[in-house]
Amino acid sequence: MHTPAHARPIRTATRRAAAVAAVFLLTGCGVRVDSPPPTVPSPGPAEVARQDAATSATELAAAATAAGAAADATTREVLTRVADAARVHAEALGGVWEPWPGSGPGATAPPEETASETASTTPPAAGAQPADVLAALAAGAWQAWDAATSPDASTDGRAALLGAVALSRTHAATELAAALGEGPPDLPAGAPLATVPPAARDAVDAARYAYEVVAARSSGAQREACLERARSLATLAGRPGGTVYDVTGPLASPSPGLSPEATLAAEAELDLVTAFLAELDAAAPAERAELLAAALDAADRARAWGLRLPALP
């Protein structure tokens, strides 16, 4: 079809107007046609610690799942718990931050420029062995421990969260080492507190009373051990006379596989774990390591009674 000559300038002008309008629209949306590639803002120390913990949790979940595929039944059961706990940790930590989908934690350029880099810096989970998971758990336990006790630790509740992750990974590493027939790797160690923060005294005193109840229902070596623990908790709480607490709930509802007495003592220790972790954010940096060690000590005692710790104690 023949186009009249006078129509061509009109169409040309229309195309030019559309192009100019597109430029203005892009500029109005904050996108410039001559803009350089976007860059990732520099995170602060608290965000670096969070990102590192979330990344290791994500990688742990994948490695434990892969390693469990060919493991024996006992080891596979432990690795399944490791993977489940790691997923809980990753979600609680907010996941691995990516400036755009698929960019990966180390990306500093647009997706098309980071695809090969992301693939090369993220170790594949395929082919992971139980020993690899054990090493990653031990390294991850120290990573979370250092982040929780660092002077740069966040004061928005994240220090307590990182501390809980450290405890979970420490016990998971101990459990996996036992399943593999190996000695436990180098891990954080627990230690009792010399003085307790005022906000945690009620939990300490309640644990003291729980141990007195368990001692009254026990005999022999268990009775003596419970009385000794009750005395040390009374001293720590600074309340020698003590208070009588209602502990009928745990006695009436024992944990699976545990006696009512073991349940009461273990849950009292788990309450101490919660109380000590809750104080991490408010504590001075120099006191955080002591609080976290005390939380780990209480968690060790809960496990000694037969209680399996939750993913986030």
Rosetta blueprint (number, residue, H / E / L):
1 M L
2 H L
3 T L
4 P L
5 A L
6 H L
7 A H
8 R H
9 P H
10 I H
11 R H
12 T H
13 A H
14 T H
15 R H
16 R H
17 A H
18 A H
19 A H
20 V H
21 A H
22 A H
23 V H
24 F H
25 L H
26 L H
27 T H
28 G H
29 C L
30 G L
31 V L
32 R L
33 V L
34 D L
35 S L
36 P L
37 P L
38 P L
39 T L
40 V L
41 P L
42 S L
43 P L
44 G L
45 P H
46 A H
47 E H
48 V H
49 A H
50 R H
51 Q H
52 D H
53 A H
54 A H
55 T H
56 S H
57 A H
58 T H
59 E H
60 L H
61 A H
62 A H
63 A H
64 A H
65 T H
66 A H
67 A H
68 G H
69 A L
70 A L
71 A L
72 D L
73 A H
74 T H
75 T H
76 R H
77 E H
78 V H
79 L H
80 T H
81 R H
82 V H
83 A H
84 D H
85 A H
86 A H
87 R H
88 V H
89 H H
90 A H
91 E H
92 A H
93 L L
94 G L
95 G L
96 V L
97 W L
98 E L
99 P L
100 W L
101 P L
102 G L
103 S L
104 G L
105 P L
106 G L
107 A L
108 T L
109 A L
110 P L
111 P H
112 E H
113 E H
114 T H
115 A H
116 S H
117 E H
118 T H
119 A H
120 S H
121 T H
122 T L
123 P L
124 P L
125 A L
126 A L
127 G L
128 A L
129 Q L
130 P H
131 A H
132 D H
133 V H
134 L H
135 A H
136 A H
137 L H
138 A H
139 A H
140 G H
141 A H
142 W H
143 Q H
144 A H
145 W H
146 D H
147 A H
148 A H
149 T H
150 S L
151 P L
152 D L
153 A L
154 S L
155 T L
156 D L
157 G L
158 R H
159 A H
160 A H
161 L H
162 L H
163 G H
164 A H
165 V H
166 A H
167 L H
168 S H
169 R H
170 T H
171 H H
172 A H
173 A H
174 T H
175 E H
176 L H
177 A H
178 A H
179 A H
180 L L
181 G L
182 E L
183 G L
184 P L
185 P L
186 D L
187 L L
188 P L
189 A L
190 G L
191 A L
192 P L
193 L L
194 A L
195 T L
196 V L
197 P L
198 P H
199 A H
200 A H
201 R H
202 D H
203 A H
204 V H
205 D H
206 A H
207 A H
208 R H
209 Y H
210 A H
211 Y H
212 E H
213 V H
214 V H
215 A H
216 A H
217 R L
218 S L
219 S L
220 G H
221 A H
222 Q H
223 R H
224 E H
225 A H
226 C H
227 L H
228 E H
229 R H
230 A H
231 R H
232 S H
233 L H
234 A H
235 T H
236 L H
237 A H
238 G L
239 R L
240 P L
241 G L
242 G L
243 T L
244 V L
245 Y L
246 D L
247 V L
248 T H
249 G H
250 P H
251 L H
252 A H
253 S L
254 P L
255 S L
256 P L
257 G L
258 L L
259 S L
260 P H
261 E H
262 A H
263 T H
264 L H
265 A H
266 A H
267 E H
268 A H
269 E H
270 L H
271 D H
272 L H
273 V H
274 T H
275 A H
276 F H
277 L H
278 A H
279 E L
280 L L
281 D L
282 A L
283 A L
284 A L
285 P H
286 A H
287 E H
288 R H
289 A H
290 E H
291 L H
292 L H
293 A H
294 A H
295 A H
296 L H
297 D H
298 A H
299 A H
300 D H
301 R H
302 A H
303 R H
304 A H
305 W L
306 G L
307 L L
308 R L
309 L L
310 P L
311 A L
312 L L
313 P L
